[in-house]
Amino acid sequence: MSYTKELDHKAKMVTEEIIKEIYNQCDWALDDDDFQNLEGNQFNEAHSYLMSNVARLIANKLLIKKL
């Protein structure tokens, strides 16, 4: 496997682990008194919103540092 393909493969593996960690951290962030009243779909929507925001902020931070 070429060097670039190997790095791409490793990036995919790391990405999966990072997504799992973001998921867990978002669970932790929503385990707060302010969010205890969320039920079913409300919790899922809040969790998805939070995960998307976190991913966007990470992407923006990485792009800013790259430029």
N, C-alpha and C positions, 0 to 999 in steps of 0.2 A: 504494500500500500504506500502511495506517495506521501511525502511529508504533509502536504496541504490536505489531502484526503484524511489522513490520520488526525490532523488538527480539527477538521470539520466534524469528524466522528466524535472526538472528545468534547467539542463544543456542544453537540447535541446531547451527550450524556450529562454534561454539567448543567445544561439548560433544564433538563427534566428534574434534576435535584434542586435547582434553584426555585423552580415553580412549586415544587412540594414545600419548600421552606417558606416561600411567600404565602402559600395557602395556610400553613400552620401559624405564621406570624399574624395573618389577618384574622384567623380564628381567635388568637390570643387578644388582639386589639379589640375585637367585638365582645370579648368576655368581660364587659364592664357594666356597671350599674346603668349607664345611659342607654345601653342596648339590650338589656335583659327583657324588655317588653316586646321585642321583635319576635314575631311568630312565623313559622314556616317560610313562605315565599318572601316575606319582608326581610328575614335574616339572609336568605340566599341572594336576594337582590343587593342588599347592603354589602355582603361579602364579595360578590362579583364586582360591584362598583369600587370597593376598596382595592381589590386585586388589580383592577384595570388602572386605577390611579397610581398605585405603587409602581406598576410596570412602566407607565408613562413617565413618571418622575425619574426612575432609574435610567430609562432610555435617554431622556433629556439631559440628565447629568453626565452620562457617558458621552453623548454627542458634543456637549459643551466643552468637556475636557479634551476631546479629540481635536476640535477646531483650534 
